[in-house]
């Protein structure tokens, strides 16, 4: 038998997100911003996130300036950015 606290805290969610790193929290925020009435639960295995978000200091890495310039020279700016010039 579940207590009222357990029923309110652990069941009846619209979305359950595993991981509270950059992707997990941004997904939860997006869901709540677009659907405020939806119930979202974010689960993390430890006190703090310890997955991929912590391996890159919490930043989304897009490459160094020299890597980006090398890509432009090798494949062109249009291909790298996915944009088409008119």
OpenMM code with the backbone's topology and positions (N, CA, C; nanometers):
from openmm import Vec3, app, unit

residues = "UNK UNK UNK UNK UNK UNK UNK UNK UNK UNK UNK UNK UNK UNK UNK UNK UNK UNK UNK UNK UNK UNK UNK UNK UNK UNK UNK UNK UNK UNK UNK UNK UNK UNK UNK UNK UNK UNK UNK UNK UNK UNK UNK UNK UNK UNK UNK UNK UNK UNK UNK UNK UNK UNK UNK UNK UNK UNK UNK UNK UNK UNK UNK UNK UNK UNK UNK UNK UNK UNK UNK UNK UNK UNK UNK UNK UNK UNK UNK UNK UNK UNK UNK UNK UNK UNK".split()
positions = [
    Vec3(0.0846, -0.1177, 0.0000),
    Vec3(0.0000, 0.0000, 0.0000),
    Vec3(0.0895, 0.1244, 0.0000),
    Vec3(0.0567, 0.2181, -0.0849),
    Vec3(0.1351, 0.3405, -0.0972),
    Vec3(0.0761, 0.4521, -0.0129),
    Vec3(0.1641, 0.5344, 0.0437),
    Vec3(0.1182, 0.6506, 0.1186),
    Vec3(0.0773, 0.7601, 0.0200),
    Vec3(0.0125, 0.8624, 0.0683),
    Vec3(-0.0281, 0.9746, -0.0177),
    Vec3(0.0964, 1.0426, -0.0741),
    Vec3(0.1988, 1.0546, 0.0060),
    Vec3(0.3244, 1.1146, -0.0398),
    Vec3(0.3830, 1.0327, -0.1545),
    Vec3(0.3865, 0.9011, -0.1421),
    Vec3(0.4398, 0.8151, -0.2476),
    Vec3(0.3553, 0.8250, -0.3746),
    Vec3(0.2249, 0.8265, -0.3598),
    Vec3(0.1372, 0.8377, -0.4764),
    Vec3(0.1581, 0.9699, -0.5492),
    Vec3(0.1734, 1.0789, -0.4743),
    Vec3(0.1922, 1.2107, -0.5352),
    Vec3(0.3318, 1.2295, -0.5919),
    Vec3(0.4299, 1.1578, -0.5367),
    Vec3(0.5687, 1.1801, -0.5749),
    Vec3(0.6226, 1.0834, -0.6795),
    Vec3(0.5673, 0.9630, -0.6866),
    Vec3(0.6315, 0.8613, -0.7691),
    Vec3(0.5476, 0.8010, -0.8802),
    Vec3(0.4223, 0.8360, -0.8910),
    Vec3(0.3410, 0.7813, -1.0001),
    Vec3(0.2591, 0.8929, -1.0640),
    Vec3(0.1981, 0.8602, -1.1754),
    Vec3(0.1116, 0.9532, -1.2486),
    Vec3(0.1880, 1.0712, -1.3096),
    Vec3(0.2954, 1.0415, -1.3822),
    Vec3(0.3689, 1.1443, -1.4557),
    Vec3(0.3420, 1.1282, -1.6041),
    Vec3(0.3397, 1.2399, -1.6739),
    Vec3(0.3249, 1.2348, -1.8187),
    Vec3(0.4576, 1.2005, -1.8856),
    Vec3(0.5664, 1.2487, -1.8259),
    Vec3(0.7005, 1.2236, -1.8791),
    Vec3(0.7946, 1.1917, -1.7636),
    Vec3(0.8798, 1.0920, -1.7836),
    Vec3(0.9863, 1.0621, -1.6884),
    Vec3(1.1162, 1.0676, -1.7668),
    Vec3(1.2052, 1.1555, -1.7234),
    Vec3(1.3319, 1.1771, -1.7924),
    Vec3(1.4427, 1.1191, -1.7064),
    Vec3(1.5258, 1.0341, -1.7677),
    Vec3(1.6363, 0.9717, -1.6972),
    Vec3(1.7615, 1.0551, -1.7233),
    Vec3(1.8161, 1.1147, -1.6185),
    Vec3(1.9382, 1.1941, -1.6296),
    Vec3(1.9108, 1.3431, -1.6185),
    Vec3(1.9853, 1.4092, -1.5302),
    Vec3(1.9644, 1.5522, -1.5085),
    Vec3(2.0807, 1.6348, -1.5621),
    Vec3(2.1397, 1.5874, -1.6707),
    Vec3(2.2449, 1.6643, -1.7369),
    Vec3(2.1843, 1.7693, -1.8283),
    Vec3(2.2653, 1.8197, -1.9190),
    Vec3(2.2208, 1.9251, -2.0102),
    Vec3(2.0987, 1.8804, -2.0900),
    Vec3(2.1060, 1.7629, -2.1478),
    Vec3(1.9960, 1.7158, -2.2322),
    Vec3(1.8704, 1.6871, -2.1515),
    Vec3(1.8843, 1.6193, -2.0379),
    Vec3(1.7681, 1.5862, -1.9556),
    Vec3(1.6952, 1.7085, -1.9040),
    Vec3(1.7707, 1.8039, -1.8489),
    Vec3(1.7061, 1.9234, -1.7943),
    Vec3(1.6500, 2.0139, -1.9030),
    Vec3(1.7204, 2.0244, -2.0159),
    Vec3(1.6665, 2.1086, -2.1235),
    Vec3(1.5400, 2.0457, -2.1823),
    Vec3(1.5353, 1.9137, -2.1870),
    Vec3(1.4146, 1.8459, -2.2338),
    Vec3(1.2988, 1.8712, -2.1381),
    Vec3(1.3255, 1.8589, -2.0086),
    Vec3(1.2218, 1.8836, -1.9074),
    Vec3(1.1715, 2.0280, -1.9164),
    Vec3(1.2624, 2.1226, -1.9323),
    Vec3(1.2235, 2.2640, -1.9435),
    Vec3(1.1382, 2.2874, -2.0671),
    Vec3(1.1763, 2.2287, -2.1789),
    Vec3(1.1012, 2.2454, -2.3031),
    Vec3(0.9593, 2.1898, -2.2889),
    Vec3(0.9484, 2.0734, -2.2266),
    Vec3(0.8148, 2.0140, -2.2065),
    Vec3(0.7291, 2.1056, -2.1198),
    Vec3(0.7849, 2.1548, -2.0094),
    Vec3(0.7070, 2.2401, -1.9187),
    Vec3(0.6729, 2.3746, -1.9818),
    Vec3(0.7622, 2.4284, -2.0644),
    Vec3(0.7344, 2.5566, -2.1295),
    Vec3(0.6235, 2.5429, -2.2333),
    Vec3(0.6226, 2.4321, -2.3064),
    Vec3(0.5210, 2.4147, -2.4108),
    Vec3(0.3915, 2.3549, -2.3567),
    Vec3(0.3992, 2.2812, -2.2458),
    Vec3(0.2818, 2.2169, -2.1860),
    Vec3(0.2876, 2.2306, -2.0341),
    Vec3(0.2597, 2.3478, -1.9787),
    Vec3(0.2753, 2.3698, -1.8348),
    Vec3(0.1953, 2.2741, -1.7462),
    Vec3(0.0878, 2.2210, -1.7971),
    Vec3(0.0057, 2.1324, -1.7140),
    Vec3(0.0597, 1.9890, -1.7084),
    Vec3(0.1556, 1.9559, -1.7930),
    Vec3(0.2123, 1.8207, -1.7942),
    Vec3(0.3003, 1.7986, -1.6719),
    Vec3(0.2946, 1.6777, -1.6182),
    Vec3(0.3772, 1.6421, -1.5018),
    Vec3(0.5043, 1.5752, -1.5503),
    Vec3(0.6194, 1.6303, -1.5094),
    Vec3(0.7499, 1.5817, -1.5534),
    Vec3(0.8318, 1.5426, -1.4315),
    Vec3(0.8924, 1.4248, -1.4373),
    Vec3(0.9820, 1.3780, -1.3323),
    Vec3(1.1193, 1.3581, -1.3930),
    Vec3(1.2229, 1.4163, -1.3313),
    Vec3(1.3603, 1.3972, -1.3756),
    Vec3(1.4307, 1.3122, -1.2707),
    Vec3(1.4873, 1.2005, -1.3148),
    Vec3(1.5572, 1.1101, -1.2240),
    Vec3(1.7074, 1.1160, -1.2488),
    Vec3(1.7848, 1.1150, -1.1418),
    Vec3(1.9307, 1.1122, -1.1499),
    Vec3(1.9796, 1.0091, -1.0507),
    Vec3(2.0792, 0.9305, -1.0889),
    Vec3(2.1230, 0.8215, -1.0022),
    Vec3(2.2004, 0.8681, -0.8796),
    Vec3(2.2587, 0.9838, -0.8828),
    Vec3(2.3355, 1.0335, -0.7693),
    Vec3(2.2836, 1.1679, -0.7221),
    Vec3(2.3581, 1.2271, -0.6311),
    Vec3(2.3211, 1.3595, -0.5810),
    Vec3(2.3380, 1.4639, -0.6913),
    Vec3(2.4452, 1.4473, -0.7691),
    Vec3(2.4744, 1.5368, -0.8801),
    Vec3(2.4808, 1.4554, -1.0090),
    Vec3(2.4578, 1.5188, -1.1236),
    Vec3(2.4721, 1.4468, -1.2500),
    Vec3(2.6158, 1.3968, -1.2649),
    Vec3(2.6324, 1.2788, -1.3203),
    Vec3(2.7678, 1.2260, -1.3373),
    Vec3(2.7873, 1.1632, -1.4745),
    Vec3(2.7003, 1.1971, -1.5685),
    Vec3(2.7101, 1.1407, -1.7028),
    Vec3(2.7920, 1.2276, -1.7953),
    Vec3(2.7534, 1.2293, -1.9216),
    Vec3(2.8291, 1.2989, -2.0254),
    Vec3(2.8396, 1.4492, -1.9990),
    Vec3(2.7390, 1.5102, -1.9376),
    Vec3(2.7427, 1.6551, -1.9131),
    Vec3(2.8586, 1.6940, -1.8231),
    Vec3(2.8986, 1.6060, -1.7330),
    Vec3(3.0087, 1.6392, -1.6432),
    Vec3(3.1443, 1.6086, -1.7048),
    Vec3(3.1468, 1.5330, -1.8130),
    Vec3(3.2732, 1.4982, -1.8779),
    Vec3(3.3265, 1.6123, -1.9624),
    Vec3(3.2401, 1.7068, -1.9981),
    Vec3(3.2851, 1.8208, -2.0786),
    Vec3(3.2638, 1.9520, -2.0030),
    Vec3(3.2725, 1.9453, -1.8707),
    Vec3(3.2608, 2.0622, -1.7834),
    Vec3(3.1245, 2.1294, -1.7931),
    Vec3(3.0239, 2.0574, -1.8415),
    Vec3(2.8894, 2.1129, -1.8489),
    Vec3(2.8634, 2.2012, -1.9685),
    Vec3(2.9544, 2.2014, -2.0642),
    Vec3(2.9383, 2.2851, -2.1818),
    Vec3(2.9145, 2.1992, -2.3045),
    Vec3(2.8305, 2.2454, -2.3919),
    Vec3(2.8138, 2.1788, -2.5201),
    Vec3(2.9292, 2.2232, -2.6087),
    Vec3(3.0115, 2.1306, -2.6511),
    Vec3(3.1328, 2.1633, -2.7262),
    Vec3(3.1083, 2.1489, -2.8760),
    Vec3(3.1428, 2.2512, -2.9504),
    Vec3(3.1231, 2.2499, -3.0943),
    Vec3(3.2551, 2.2468, -3.1699),
    Vec3(3.3652, 2.2312, -3.1010),
    Vec3(3.4959, 2.2282, -3.1655),
    Vec3(3.5691, 2.3592, -3.1480),
    Vec3(3.7004, 2.3508, -3.1645),
    Vec3(3.7841, 2.4701, -3.1516),
    Vec3(3.7758, 2.5527, -3.2802),
    Vec3(3.8261, 2.6745, -3.2725),
    Vec3(3.8246, 2.7623, -3.3895),
    Vec3(3.9031, 2.6999, -3.5039),
    Vec3(4.0187, 2.6402, -3.4729),
    Vec3(4.0988, 2.5787, -3.5797),
    Vec3(4.0270, 2.4584, -3.6405),
    Vec3(3.9522, 2.3839, -3.5598),
    Vec3(3.8757, 2.2704, -3.6129),
    Vec3(3.7653, 2.3192, -3.7071),
    Vec3(3.6981, 2.4252, -3.6690),
    Vec3(3.5918, 2.4809, -3.7532),
    Vec3(3.6493, 2.5347, -3.8842),
    Vec3(3.7625, 2.6067, -3.8764),
    Vec3(3.8262, 2.6586, -3.9981),
    Vec3(3.8714, 2.5450, -4.0891),
    Vec3(3.9234, 2.4376, -4.0303),
    Vec3(3.9645, 2.3204, -4.1082),
    Vec3(3.8449, 2.2584, -4.1801),
    Vec3(3.7316, 2.2508, -4.1100),
    Vec3(3.6094, 2.1981, -4.1724),
    Vec3(3.5664, 2.2855, -4.2895),
    Vec3(3.5747, 2.4172, -4.2735),
    Vec3(3.5363, 2.5085, -4.3820),
    Vec3(3.6240, 2.4856, -4.5046),
    Vec3(3.7545, 2.4677, -4.4823),
    Vec3(3.8462, 2.4450, -4.5937),
    Vec3(3.8223, 2.3088, -4.6586),
    Vec3(3.7926, 2.2081, -4.5773),
    Vec3(3.7787, 2.0711, -4.6263),
    Vec3(3.6435, 2.0466, -4.6940),
    Vec3(3.5341, 2.0887, -4.6314),
    Vec3(3.4011, 2.0564, -4.6849),
    Vec3(3.3200, 2.1791, -4.7239),
    Vec3(3.3688, 2.2958, -4.6935),
    Vec3(3.2973, 2.4180, -4.7291),
    Vec3(3.1992, 2.4606, -4.6209),
    Vec3(3.1748, 2.5899, -4.6150),
    Vec3(3.0875, 2.6462, -4.5119),
    Vec3(2.9435, 2.6001, -4.5266),
    Vec3(2.8940, 2.5914, -4.6506),
    Vec3(2.7548, 2.5507, -4.6728),
    Vec3(2.7281, 2.4114, -4.6180),
    Vec3(2.8193, 2.3177, -4.6425),
    Vec3(2.8007, 2.1796, -4.5964),
    Vec3(2.8084, 2.1696, -4.4447),
    Vec3(2.9028, 2.2426, -4.3838),
    Vec3(2.9212, 2.2322, -4.2385),
    Vec3(2.8025, 2.2892, -4.1635),
    Vec3(2.7491, 2.4015, -4.2075),
    Vec3(2.6397, 2.4670, -4.1371),
    Vec3(2.5036, 2.4184, -4.1824),
    Vec3(2.4989, 2.3529, -4.2982),
    Vec3(2.3715, 2.3070, -4.3512),
    Vec3(2.2905, 2.4183, -4.4157),
    Vec3(2.3522, 2.5354, -4.4322),
    Vec3(2.2820, 2.6487, -4.4922),
    Vec3(2.3124, 2.6559, -4.6410),
    Vec3(2.2194, 2.7078, -4.7136),
    Vec3(2.2388, 2.7278, -4.8573),
    Vec3(2.2360, 2.8764, -4.8859),
    Vec3(2.3358, 2.9220, -4.9599),
    Vec3(2.3403, 3.0629, -4.9962),
    Vec3(2.2547, 3.0861, -5.1184),
    Vec3(2.1855, 3.1995, -5.1194),
    Vec3(2.0958, 3.2323, -5.2313),
    Vec3(2.1668, 3.3216, -5.3283),
] * unit.nanometer
topology = app.Topology()
chain = topology.addChain("A")
for resn in residues:
    res = topology.addResidue(resn, chain)
    for name in ("N", "CA", "C"):
        topology.addAtom(name, app.Element.getBySymbol(name[0]), res)
